[in-house]
Amino acid sequence: MEHGQEHPLILAETLREQDDRVLEGVLHCPDTACQLEYPIIDGIPLILPNIRTYIGNNLPHLTARDDLSDTLESILGDCAGPDTLFNSTRQHLSSYGWDNYGDLAPAAAPEDGVQVQAAPGAVKRCLDAGLQLLGTATQGPVIDIGCAVGRSSFELAAGSDQLVLGVDTNFSMLRLAQRVLSDGIVRYPQRRVGIVYDRREFTVEFNNSDRVDFWACDGLALPFSTGRFGLAVGLNVLDSVSSPRDLLESISRVLRPGGSAILACPYDWSQSVTPIEAWIGGHSQRGPGHGASESLLRSLLTPDAHPQSIQGLQITNERTDFPWHTRIHDRSSMTYSVHLVTAEARKP
């Protein structure tokens, strides 16, 4: 959007494609005052407000190889050591890959060692609970904000006949999701202990996957016209952005009147991600809400209940204690109690 005008991007150049899917290309803003270019890499459009900054900060992810054997990947990990981008990326892919797709994997072999008692699939269970809270089916395209490695997007498409777009800023996770979409193959490193990882690779199939796509977009600056979507989903993303309120406002803008939102958050705040002033609760325990996150989110999603209330969203249902756990390694997992909320976009 430039000077209050919306300008749909055009596909200016296709550099590589497969089965009518653009794997490499360039999107172009036709506005003469803009003329920005947005690349498509590995089938993933990068449509972000400051594309130069994003590419500069994420160049290692954008150019990382994903065709190495598990043996060579293990050697690189041993040489790089634990406190490197290479191994932190493997840890993230391990945790998210296991939870998103581990329930679809072949049974682990006995030699795989001790396994945490937690079961994969928390993201699917949370989504299912959110859809139950929502109750009624929604009409119109669906946006899955913070889709990570993509399971929630596939499940949203499988349960409806709507188009589903998964968006995230983590390119390594989007690449994993895009491979599932294009090839039906799940491949991720699963951490055993320390910097010891085992390659997990297996095939999966989801209904209506042809209605899914994955883009690199910032939830705080969604590049879509007002009222474009009928449903917005954001599972465990409110505490993973620099401004949770701006995310709520962004969701409100892209939802059509009568549209719905499903949000989940454990309020696991980190100052390295979100400035304390932007936290929803978690501080100022001497204030009116005594630092509680749940009551503050309720007031933000109740028009006129708070000076910063989102006028376009109205809370409709909630569950305060949905269980969610994340696998760290064979002997470790982290358990959260997630606040699950549904809201409706108010009609003008």
C-alpha positions in Angstrom: 0.0 0.0 0.0 1.4 3.4 -1.0 -0.2 6.8 -0.2 -3.3 5.0 1.0 -3.7 3.1 -2.3 -3.6 -0.6 -2.7 -1.4 -2.0 -5.6 -1.6 -5.7 -6.2 1.8 -7.2 -7.0 2.4 -8.7 -10.4 4.5 -11.7 -11.4 7.2 -9.9 -13.4 9.5 -12.8 -14.0 9.5 -16.6 -13.7 13.0 -18.0 -13.4 12.3 -21.6 -12.5 9.1 -23.5 -12.2 7.8 -27.1 -11.7 4.3 -28.4 -12.4 2.9 -24.8 -12.8 4.5 -23.8 -9.4 6.9 -20.9 -9.5 10.0 -22.0 -7.6 12.0 -18.9 -8.4 10.7 -15.6 -9.7 10.2 -11.9 -9.0 7.1 -10.1 -7.9 6.9 -6.4 -8.7 4.9 -3.5 -7.3 3.4 -1.6 -10.4 3.1 1.7 -8.5 5.5 4.2 -10.2 6.3 5.7 -6.8 7.3 2.3 -5.4 8.7 -0.2 -8.0 9.9 -2.6 -5.3 10.8 -6.1 -6.2 10.0 -9.2 -4.0 11.8 -12.5 -4.8 10.2 -15.9 -4.8 12.7 -18.4 -3.4 12.1 -22.2 -3.2 8.4 -21.5 -4.1 8.1 -19.1 -1.2 7.2 -15.4 -2.0 9.0 -12.9 0.3 6.6 -10.1 0.7 7.7 -8.0 3.7 7.7 -4.3 4.4 11.5 -3.9 4.4 12.7 -6.5 2.0 16.3 -5.4 2.1 16.5 -5.7 5.9 14.8 -9.1 5.9 17.1 -10.5 3.2 20.2 -9.1 4.9 19.2 -10.6 8.3 18.1 -13.9 6.9 20.7 -14.6 4.2 22.0 -17.7 5.9 18.5 -19.2 5.9 17.7 -18.2 2.4 20.9 -19.7 0.9 21.2 -22.7 3.2 21.6 -26.1 1.5 18.9 -28.7 2.2 20.3 -31.5 0.1 23.1 -32.8 2.3 23.1 -36.3 3.6 22.4 -36.8 7.3 26.0 -37.9 7.8 27.5 -34.7 6.4 24.9 -32.6 8.2 26.0 -34.3 11.4 29.7 -33.6 10.7 28.9 -29.9 10.1 26.9 -29.7 13.3 29.8 -31.3 15.3 32.3 -28.9 13.8 30.1 -25.8 14.2 29.2 -26.6 17.9 26.1 -25.8 19.8 26.1 -22.0 20.0 25.7 -21.4 16.3 22.9 -20.5 13.9 23.3 -23.9 12.2 22.5 -25.8 15.4 19.9 -23.4 16.7 18.1 -23.8 13.4 18.3 -27.6 13.8 16.8 -27.3 17.2 13.9 -25.3 16.0 13.2 -27.6 13.1 13.5 -30.6 15.5 10.9 -29.2 17.9 8.5 -28.0 15.3 8.9 -30.9 12.9 8.3 -33.4 15.7 5.2 -31.7 17.0 3.7 -30.9 13.6 4.3 -34.3 11.9 5.7 -36.7 14.4 2.2 -38.3 14.8 2.4 -39.3 11.2 5.9 -40.8 11.3 6.6 -44.5 11.2 7.2 -45.9 14.7 10.6 -45.1 16.1 13.1 -48.0 16.2 14.0 -49.4 19.7 17.6 -48.2 19.2 16.4 -44.6 19.1 16.7 -44.6 22.9 14.8 -43.0 25.7 11.8 -40.9 24.4 10.0 -38.2 26.3 6.5 -39.1 27.3 4.9 -36.2 25.6 3.0 -37.0 22.4 3.4 -35.0 19.1 0.5 -33.1 17.6 -0.1 -30.3 20.1 -0.6 -27.8 17.3 -3.3 -30.0 15.7 -5.0 -30.6 19.0 -5.0 -26.9 19.8 -6.4 -26.0 16.3 -9.1 -28.6 16.7 -10.1 -27.2 20.1 -10.1 -23.7 18.7 -12.4 -24.8 15.8 -14.7 -26.4 18.4 -14.8 -23.2 20.4 -15.6 -21.3 17.2 -18.5 -23.6 16.5 -19.8 -22.3 13.2 -18.0 -22.8 9.8 -16.5 -19.6 8.3 -16.7 -18.5 4.7 -13.9 -17.1 2.7 -10.1 -17.6 2.5 -8.1 -18.5 5.6 -4.8 -17.0 6.8 -2.7 -19.0 9.2 -0.3 -16.5 10.8 2.8 -18.0 12.3 2.2 -21.2 10.5 5.8 -22.5 11.2 6.3 -25.8 9.4 2.8 -25.9 8.1 0.7 -28.6 9.8 -2.0 -26.2 10.9 -2.4 -24.9 7.4 -2.8 -28.4 6.0 -5.4 -29.2 8.6 -7.4 -26.0 8.0 -7.6 -26.9 4.3 -8.4 -30.5 4.9 -11.4 -29.5 7.0 -13.0 -27.1 4.5 -13.2 -26.1 0.9 -11.5 -22.7 1.4 -8.1 -21.5 0.2 -5.5 -21.4 3.0 -2.4 -19.3 3.2 0.2 -20.0 5.8 2.5 -17.0 6.6 5.6 -16.8 8.7 8.9 -15.0 8.8 11.1 -18.0 9.5 12.3 -19.1 6.1 13.8 -22.4 7.2 10.4 -23.5 8.6 8.6 -22.3 5.5 11.0 -24.3 3.4 10.1 -27.5 5.3 6.4 -26.7 4.9 6.9 -26.0 1.2 8.6 -29.4 0.7 5.6 -31.1 2.3 3.3 -29.2 -0.1 5.3 -29.8 -3.3 6.7 -33.3 -2.7 4.6 -34.8 0.1 7.9 -35.4 2.0 8.5 -34.5 5.7 12.2 -34.1 6.4 13.7 -32.7 9.6 16.5 -33.3 12.1 15.3 -34.7 15.3 17.5 -34.0 18.3 18.5 -36.9 20.4 20.9 -35.3 22.9 23.4 -32.4 22.8 24.2 -31.9 19.1 23.3 -35.4 18.1 20.4 -35.4 15.6 18.7 -38.2 13.7 17.2 -37.5 10.2 13.5 -38.1 10.1 12.1 -38.4 6.6 8.7 -39.9 5.5 5.9 -39.3 3.2 2.5 -37.7 4.1 -0.7 -36.8 2.3 -3.3 -34.2 3.2 -6.7 -33.7 1.7 -7.1 -30.5 -0.3 -3.4 -29.7 -0.1 -3.8 -28.1 -3.6 -5.6 -25.2 -1.8 -2.6 -24.4 0.5 0.4 -22.1 -0.1 3.1 -20.7 2.1 4.5 -17.1 2.0 7.1 -15.2 4.0 5.0 -12.3 5.4 5.1 -10.2 8.6 1.9 -10.6 10.7 2.3 -7.0 11.7 2.2 -5.8 8.1 0.0 -8.3 6.2 0.2 -7.4 2.5 -3.5 -8.0 1.8 -6.5 -5.9 1.1 -8.9 -5.0 3.9 -11.5 -7.6 4.6 -9.8 -10.3 2.5 -10.1 -13.3 4.8 -13.0 -15.1 6.5 -10.8 -16.8 9.2 -7.5 -15.8 10.8 -5.6 -18.3 12.9 -2.6 -17.4 15.1 -1.4 -20.3 17.4 1.2 -19.3 19.9 2.3 -16.2 17.9 1.1 -13.2 20.1 4.1 -13.6 22.4 6.4 -14.0 19.4 6.1 -10.6 17.8 7.4 -7.1 18.6 3.9 -5.7 19.1 1.0 -8.1 20.0 -1.5 -5.3 19.9 -0.5 -4.4 16.3 -0.9 -8.0 15.4 -4.4 -8.0 16.7 -5.1 -4.8 14.7 -3.6 -6.3 11.6 -5.8 -9.4 12.0 -8.9 -7.2 12.5 -8.1 -5.3 9.3 -7.7 -8.3 7.0 -10.9 -10.1 8.3 -14.2 -9.5 6.5 -17.1 -8.3 8.7 -18.5 -11.4 10.4 -15.2 -13.2 10.0 -13.5 -15.0 12.8 -10.2 -15.4 14.6 -8.7 -18.3 16.6 -5.8 -17.2 18.8 -3.7 -19.2 21.3 -1.0 -17.9 23.6 1.0 -19.2 26.6 2.2 -15.7 27.4 5.8 -16.8 27.4 7.2 -13.3 27.1 10.8 -12.6 26.2 12.2 -9.0 26.1 14.5 -10.1 23.2 11.4 -10.5 21.1 8.8 -8.2 22.6 9.6 -5.0 24.6 8.1 -5.2 28.1 5.9 -2.2 27.4 4.2 -4.2 24.6 3.6 -7.3 26.6 -0.1 -8.3 27.2 0.2 -8.6 31.0 3.3 -10.1 32.6 4.3 -6.9 34.3 2.9 -4.1 36.5 1.4 -6.4 39.1 0.3 -3.4 41.2 -1.9 -2.1 38.4 -5.7 -2.8 38.0 -5.2 -6.2 36.4 -2.4 -7.2 38.8 -0.2 -8.2 35.8 -2.6 -10.9 34.5 -2.4 -11.6 30.8 -5.8 -13.2 30.3 -7.9 -10.3 31.6 -5.9 -7.8 29.6 -6.4 -9.8 26.4 -10.1 -10.0 27.1 -10.3 -6.2 27.4 -8.3 -5.7 24.3 -10.8 -7.9 22.4 -13.8 -6.1 23.9 -14.5 -2.8 22.1 -14.2 0.2 24.4 -13.3 -1.9 27.4 -9.7 -0.6 27.4 -8.1 2.6 25.9 -6.2 0.4 23.4 -9.1 -2.0 22.6 -9.3 -3.4 19.1 -12.5 -1.9 17.8 -12.9 -4.4 15.0 -12.7 -7.6 17.1 -15.1 -8.9 19.7 -14.1 -12.0 21.9 -16.7 -14.8 21.5 -15.3 -17.7 23.5 -12.3 -18.9 25.4 -10.5 -21.7 27.2 -7.8 -20.6 29.7 -5.9 -23.9 30.2 -5.3 -25.8 27.0 -2.2 -28.1 27.4 0.6 -27.7 24.9 4.1 -29.2 25.1 7.2 -28.9 23.0 9.9 -31.5 22.7 13.5 -30.4 23.3 15.3 -33.7 23.1 14.9 -37.3 24.0 14.8 -36.6 27.7 13.3 -33.2 27.8 10.0 -31.4 26.9 8.5 -28.1 27.9 4.8 -27.9 29.0 2.6 -24.8 28.5 -0.9 -24.0 29.5 -2.3 -22.1 26.6 -5.0 -19.4 26.6 -7.3 -20.3 23.6 -9.6 -17.5 22.4 -12.0 -17.0 19.5 -13.2 -13.6 18.3 -15.4 -12.2 15.6 -14.8 -9.3 13.3 -17.5 -6.7 14.0 -19.7 -5.5 11.2 -19.5 -1.7 10.6 
